[in-house]
Amino acid sequence: MVDKTLILRKLAELDLYLRQVTAKMAKFRNIVVHHYGGIDAEIVVGILKKNLGDFSAFEASILSLLEREGDHIVASS
């Protein structure tokens, strides 16, 4: 199993842009999860479409991290 805490710590070492993106993702997720009854689905879809590139950047960073340190991350879990 992959140690999620270690991955998050490693991601925190990435560039400022990605740190800002992941912080916004976390805030957005918290709003959706905790206020799902009062969330306008059209607004959520609009936000996701507008920021779809952020997901791709996040995915690329995780894949790069796993390629560089995957064995180390898996071994430390």
matplotlib code that plots the C-alpha trace (Angstrom):
import matplotlib.pyplot as plt

x = [0.0, 1.2, 1.8, -0.5, 1.1, 4.5, 3.1, 1.5, 4.7, 6.6, 4.0, 4.4, 8.0, 6.9, 6.7, 4.6, 2.0, 1.2, 1.0, -1.5, -3.5, -3.7, -4.7, -7.5, -8.5, -8.7, -10.8, -13.2, -13.5, -14.3, -17.0, -18.6, -18.4, -19.7, -22.3, -23.3, -27.0, -26.6, -24.2, -25.3, -24.3, -23.8, -21.4, -19.4, -19.3, -18.2, -15.4, -14.2, -14.2, -12.4, -9.7, -9.4, -5.8, -5.0, -6.0, -3.7, -0.8, -1.5, -1.7, 1.6, 3.3, 2.1, 3.2, 6.6, 6.9, 6.0, 8.5, 11.3, 10.5, 7.8, 9.7, 10.7, 7.1, 5.7, 8.4, 7.8, 4.1]
y = [0.0, 3.5, 5.9, 8.8, 11.1, 10.6, 11.4, 14.6, 15.6, 15.0, 16.9, 19.8, 20.0, 20.7, 24.1, 26.9, 26.6, 23.0, 23.8, 26.5, 24.2, 21.4, 23.9, 25.1, 21.5, 20.7, 23.7, 23.0, 19.3, 20.4, 22.8, 20.1, 17.4, 19.4, 21.4, 19.0, 19.7, 23.4, 23.1, 24.1, 21.3, 23.7, 25.8, 22.7, 21.5, 25.0, 25.1, 21.6, 22.5, 25.7, 24.1, 20.7, 21.5, 21.6, 18.0, 17.1, 19.0, 17.3, 13.9, 14.5, 15.5, 12.4, 10.1, 11.8, 11.5, 7.8, 7.2, 8.9, 7.5, 4.9, 2.1, 4.2, 5.4, 1.9, 0.5, 3.0, 2.2]
z = [0.0, -0.8, 2.1, 1.3, 3.9, 2.4, -1.1, 0.2, 1.8, -1.4, -3.4, -1.0, -2.1, -5.7, -7.3, -6.0, -8.8, -7.9, -4.2, -4.9, -7.2, -4.7, -1.9, -4.1, -4.9, -1.2, -0.4, -3.3, -2.2, 1.4, 0.2, -2.1, 0.6, 3.5, 1.6, -1.1, -0.5, -1.3, -4.2, -7.7, -10.0, -13.0, -10.9, -10.0, -13.7, -14.7, -12.2, -13.2, -16.9, -16.3, -14.2, -16.0, -16.8, -13.1, -12.8, -15.6, -14.0, -10.7, -12.3, -14.2, -10.9, -9.1, -11.9, -12.0, -8.3, -8.4, -11.2, -9.3, -5.8, -6.2, -4.6, -1.7, -1.1, -1.3, 0.9, 3.7, 4.1]

ax = plt.figure().add_subplot(projection="3d")
ax.plot(x, y, z, "-o")
ax.set_aspect("equal")
plt.show()
